[in-house]
Amino acid sequence: MGDQVAFGVVEEGEQVIARIGGHPFHGVEFTGERFPLAEVRLVAPMLPSKIVAIGKNYADHAREMGGEPPAEPVVFLKPNTTVIGPSEAIAYPGKLSERVDFEGELAVVIGRLCRDVPAERAGEVIFGYTCANDVTARDLQARDGQWARAKGFDTFCPLGPWIETELDPADLAITTTLNGEVRQSARTSLLLHDIPALVAYVSAVMTLLPGDVILTGTPAGVGPMAVGDEVGVSIEGIGTLTNRVISRD
């Protein structure tokens, strides 16, 4: 496809992409063009207007961070300039941070403008699901007391490899590897606040736009990355998001 950017549908077996015209939020119309997946460079599947992230949404992770699980979801924002796609590089800001952590997560992609969504109707506003890495400068997070800087560096929100639109997210295996070694392993059934509850909670505060992303929280096992490392986030029924760490400086 040269330098063109387009949407497509990954066909059965994940080896071929069928190109679609226009935007998938407006309906899927195939152009008839098909490309081997190996010959296409995947970019982030969506550029959201905002990324709404949830902290401490697995009990074991809340405890490894030094406290008990919160009674309500902990909400923070990441700018959309943090977004990168599969195989793109996470840029380690070594002049500003001495510890940058991986945080593998299930991401929810919103498919329609919505506000005040009841939990029982959350499925009506969800377009699909993808893998995410909520990259965090852990030392800055502790130093600042709020998380905007620690979570907000360019490249600190890898998303991909694609959006799965037909998936029950209630009990999926989620695994994060660092250089092939498993560091995080859990199931989404362990979320303290499930996806319908999160959509209701967030949409009670702010209007969600098509393409907006909700990061649902990371399990226990977060840890540091170094320049040259490769981190992979795998979620059952979706696939694997892989990114290498490079120096930003």
C-alpha positions as CSV (number, residue, x, y, z in Angstrom):
1,M,0.0,0.0,0.0
2,G,3.0,2.3,-0.2
3,D,2.8,5.3,2.1
4,Q,-1.0,5.1,2.2
5,V,-2.8,4.8,5.6
6,A,-6.1,2.9,5.5
7,F,-8.4,0.8,7.6
8,G,-8.8,-2.9,7.0
9,V,-10.3,-6.1,8.4
10,V,-8.0,-8.9,9.5
11,E,-9.5,-12.1,8.0
12,E,-9.7,-15.5,9.6
13,G,-6.3,-16.8,10.4
14,E,-4.8,-13.3,10.7
15,Q,-2.8,-13.6,7.5
16,V,-4.6,-11.3,5.2
17,I,-6.0,-7.8,5.5
18,A,-9.1,-6.8,3.5
19,R,-9.1,-3.0,2.9
20,I,-12.2,-1.0,3.6
21,G,-13.3,2.4,2.4
22,G,-13.8,5.2,4.8
23,H,-14.0,4.8,8.5
24,P,-15.2,1.6,10.3
25,F,-17.4,3.7,12.6
26,H,-19.5,4.6,9.6
27,G,-19.9,1.0,8.4
28,V,-17.7,-1.6,6.8
29,E,-17.5,-1.5,3.0
30,F,-14.9,-3.6,1.4
31,T,-12.9,-2.2,-1.6
32,G,-12.0,-5.6,-2.9
33,E,-8.3,-5.0,-2.2
34,R,-6.5,-7.7,0.0
35,F,-3.0,-7.6,1.3
36,P,-0.8,-10.2,3.0
37,L,-0.4,-9.2,6.6
38,A,3.3,-9.7,6.4
39,E,3.5,-6.9,3.7
40,V,1.5,-4.3,5.7
41,R,2.9,-2.1,8.5
42,L,0.4,-1.9,11.2
43,V,0.0,1.4,13.0
44,A,-2.1,2.2,16.1
45,P,-5.6,1.0,15.3
46,M,-7.1,4.3,16.5
47,L,-6.0,7.8,17.5
48,P,-8.4,8.7,20.4
49,S,-9.3,12.2,21.4
50,K,-8.5,11.1,24.9
51,I,-7.3,8.0,26.8
52,V,-9.1,7.5,30.1
53,A,-7.0,5.2,32.3
54,I,-8.0,3.3,35.5
55,G,-5.5,2.8,38.3
56,K,-5.3,0.0,40.8
57,N,-8.1,-2.1,39.3
58,Y,-6.6,-5.5,40.2
59,A,-6.3,-6.1,44.0
60,D,-2.8,-7.7,43.8
61,H,-1.5,-4.7,41.8
62,A,-3.0,-2.2,44.3
63,R,-1.2,-4.1,47.1
64,E,2.1,-4.3,45.2
65,M,1.9,-0.5,44.9
66,G,1.6,-0.2,48.7
67,G,-2.0,0.0,49.6
68,E,-5.4,-1.7,49.7
69,P,-7.7,-1.6,46.6
70,P,-9.7,1.6,46.4
71,A,-13.5,1.6,46.8
72,E,-14.0,3.5,43.6
73,P,-12.1,3.5,40.3
74,V,-9.0,5.7,40.2
75,V,-9.3,7.7,37.0
76,F,-6.5,9.6,35.2
77,L,-5.9,10.8,31.6
78,K,-3.1,10.2,29.1
79,P,-2.7,12.6,26.1
80,N,-3.3,11.1,22.7
81,T,0.3,12.0,21.8
82,T,1.4,9.0,23.9
83,V,-0.1,6.6,21.3
84,I,2.1,4.4,19.2
85,G,1.3,1.2,17.3
86,P,2.7,-2.3,17.3
87,S,6.5,-2.6,16.6
88,E,7.0,1.1,17.2
89,A,9.5,2.2,19.7
90,I,8.9,3.3,23.3
91,A,11.3,6.2,23.9
92,Y,12.9,6.1,27.3
93,P,13.4,9.6,28.7
94,G,16.6,8.9,30.5
95,K,17.4,12.6,31.3
96,L,14.2,12.8,33.3
97,S,13.5,9.4,34.7
98,E,15.5,6.6,36.1
99,R,12.7,4.0,36.1
100,V,10.2,3.4,33.3
101,D,7.8,0.5,33.9
102,F,5.6,-1.7,31.6
103,E,1.9,-2.1,32.5
104,G,0.0,-4.5,30.3
105,E,-3.8,-3.8,30.0
106,L,-7.0,-4.6,28.2
107,A,-8.2,-1.4,26.3
108,V,-11.8,-0.6,25.5
109,V,-12.5,1.3,22.3
110,I,-15.6,3.5,22.3
111,G,-17.6,3.4,19.1
112,R,-20.2,6.2,19.5
113,L,-20.6,9.5,21.3
114,C,-22.1,8.9,24.7
115,R,-22.6,10.2,28.2
116,D,-24.3,8.8,31.3
117,V,-24.3,5.3,30.0
118,P,-26.0,2.8,32.3
119,A,-23.8,-0.2,33.0
120,E,-26.3,-2.6,31.5
121,R,-26.1,-0.7,28.2
122,A,-22.3,-0.4,28.0
123,G,-22.1,-2.9,25.2
124,E,-24.0,-0.6,23.0
125,V,-21.3,2.1,23.0
126,I,-18.2,-0.2,22.8
127,F,-16.7,-0.7,19.4
128,G,-14.1,-3.3,20.4
129,Y,-11.0,-4.2,22.4
130,T,-7.3,-4.1,22.0
131,C,-4.0,-4.5,23.9
132,A,-2.3,-1.6,25.6
133,N,0.8,-0.8,27.6
134,D,0.3,2.0,30.1
135,V,4.0,2.9,30.2
136,T,4.9,4.8,33.4
137,A,7.9,6.7,34.7
138,R,7.6,5.2,38.2
139,D,10.0,7.5,39.9
140,L,8.2,10.6,38.6
141,Q,4.9,9.2,39.6
142,A,6.1,8.9,43.2
143,R,7.8,12.3,43.2
144,D,4.9,14.3,41.7
145,G,2.0,12.8,43.6
146,Q,-0.2,13.1,40.6
147,W,0.4,11.1,37.4
148,A,0.2,13.4,34.4
149,R,4.0,13.7,33.8
150,A,4.8,10.1,34.7
151,K,2.1,8.7,32.3
152,G,2.2,11.4,29.6
153,F,5.5,11.1,27.7
154,D,5.3,10.7,24.0
155,T,5.2,6.9,23.1
156,F,3.9,5.9,26.6
157,C,0.7,4.3,25.3
158,P,1.3,1.5,22.7
159,L,-2.0,0.2,21.3
160,G,-2.7,-2.8,19.0
161,P,-2.1,-4.9,17.1
162,W,-5.8,-4.4,16.1
163,I,-9.3,-4.0,17.5
164,E,-11.2,-7.1,18.1
165,T,-14.9,-6.3,17.7
166,E,-16.4,-9.7,18.6
167,L,-15.2,-10.6,22.0
168,D,-16.6,-11.3,25.5
169,P,-14.0,-9.5,27.7
170,A,-15.3,-10.9,31.0
171,D,-12.6,-13.6,31.5
172,L,-9.6,-13.3,29.3
173,A,-6.0,-14.3,30.0
174,I,-3.7,-11.3,29.9
175,T,0.1,-11.7,29.9
176,T,3.0,-9.3,29.7
177,T,6.5,-10.5,28.8
178,L,9.8,-8.8,29.0
179,N,12.4,-10.2,26.5
180,G,10.3,-13.3,26.3
181,E,10.0,-13.8,30.1
182,V,6.5,-13.7,31.6
183,R,6.2,-10.8,34.1
184,Q,2.5,-10.4,34.4
185,S,-0.2,-13.1,34.2
186,A,-3.8,-12.7,35.2
187,R,-7.4,-12.8,33.9
188,T,-9.8,-10.0,33.3
189,S,-12.3,-11.7,35.6
190,L,-10.1,-10.3,38.4
191,L,-10.9,-6.7,37.6
192,L,-12.2,-5.0,40.7
193,H,-14.5,-2.8,38.5
194,D,-15.6,-4.6,35.4
195,I,-15.9,-3.0,31.9
196,P,-19.6,-2.1,32.1
197,A,-19.0,-0.5,35.5
198,L,-16.1,1.5,34.1
199,V,-18.0,2.8,31.1
200,A,-20.8,3.9,33.4
201,Y,-18.4,5.5,35.9
202,V,-16.3,7.4,33.3
203,S,-19.3,8.5,31.1
204,A,-21.0,9.9,34.2
205,V,-18.1,12.4,34.3
206,M,-17.2,13.2,30.7
207,T,-18.6,12.7,27.2
208,L,-16.9,9.9,25.4
209,L,-16.3,10.3,21.7
210,P,-15.9,7.6,19.0
211,G,-12.4,6.3,19.2
212,D,-11.8,7.2,22.8
213,V,-10.0,4.5,24.8
214,I,-10.5,3.3,28.3
215,L,-7.5,1.5,29.8
216,T,-9.0,-1.0,32.4
217,G,-6.0,-1.3,34.7
218,T,-2.9,-3.5,35.0
219,P,-2.4,-6.7,37.0
220,A,0.4,-7.4,39.5
221,G,3.9,-7.8,38.3
222,V,4.7,-4.4,36.8
223,G,8.4,-3.7,36.5
224,P,11.1,-1.7,34.9
225,M,12.3,-1.7,31.3
226,A,15.7,-0.8,29.9
227,V,16.8,0.5,26.5
228,G,17.0,-2.5,24.2
229,D,14.3,-4.5,26.0
230,E,11.3,-5.8,24.1
231,V,7.9,-5.9,25.9
232,G,4.9,-7.9,24.7
233,V,1.3,-7.6,25.9
234,S,-0.9,-10.6,24.9
235,I,-4.6,-10.9,25.5
236,E,-6.7,-14.0,24.8
237,G,-8.9,-13.5,21.8
238,I,-7.0,-10.4,20.6
239,G,-3.3,-11.0,19.9
240,T,0.0,-9.6,21.0
241,L,1.3,-6.0,21.1
242,T,5.1,-5.9,20.9
243,N,7.3,-2.8,21.3
244,R,11.0,-2.3,21.8
245,V,12.5,0.3,24.1
246,I,15.0,2.9,22.7
247,S,16.6,6.0,24.2
248,R,14.8,9.2,23.7
249,D,17.9,11.3,24.3
